[in-house]
Amino acid sequence: MGQDVFYPGASDQPPTRLEKSLAAFVDRAVDAGARNPRALRILLDVMSMEKPPARLLMPDMLALVCLGRRKPLLPGPPLTDDELKAAGI
């Protein structure tokens, strides 16, 4: 099971309900990790295989995923006016 099932031609069968649910959970875990250092540490431990995937389902991580974002998304890159000018933006 993994993200490959969502690519056309990667599987003869469409993604199952379980695969879709797991993918949605992982998306929320990544979102939580992008805004919360604790969630990011847990996610990186799993992605680097230092911890088993079940680590994402422990109560502390579930709480971080369910609570949602700790910080809002940035409206754009956090660059100064000089950096934007140098980049031609």
C-alpha positions, 0 to 999 in steps of 0.5 A, spaced: 500 500 500 502 506 498 501 513 494 503 509 487 496 506 487 493 513 485 497 514 479 494 512 472 496 505 470 500 503 476 495 498 478 489 494 475 485 496 481 482 503 483 484 505 490 480 502 495 476 506 501 482 504 506 487 506 501 484 513 500 483 514 507 490 512 509 492 517 504 488 523 506 490 521 513 498 522 511 496 528 507 493 531 514 499 529 518 504 532 513 500 538 513 500 538 521 508 537 520 509 543 516 506 547 522 508 544 528 515 542 530 513 536 534 508 533 529 514 534 524 519 530 528 514 524 529 513 524 521 520 525 519 522 519 524 517 515 520 519 517 513 526 515 515 524 509 518 527 510 525 520 509 527 514 504 525 508 507 521 504 505 527 507 511 530 503 516 526 497 513 530 499 514 537 495 519 541 500 525 541 500 525 533 493 523 532 491 529 537 496 534 533 493 531 526 486 532 529 487 539 532 489 542 525 494 547 523 498 551 529 500 556 524 497 559 518 500 558 511 504 563 509 501 568 503 508 567 500 515 566 500 518 570 506 523 574 502 525 581 503 524 587 498 531 586 496 531 579 495 525 579 491 528 585 487 534 580 486 530 574 484 526 579 479 519 578 482 
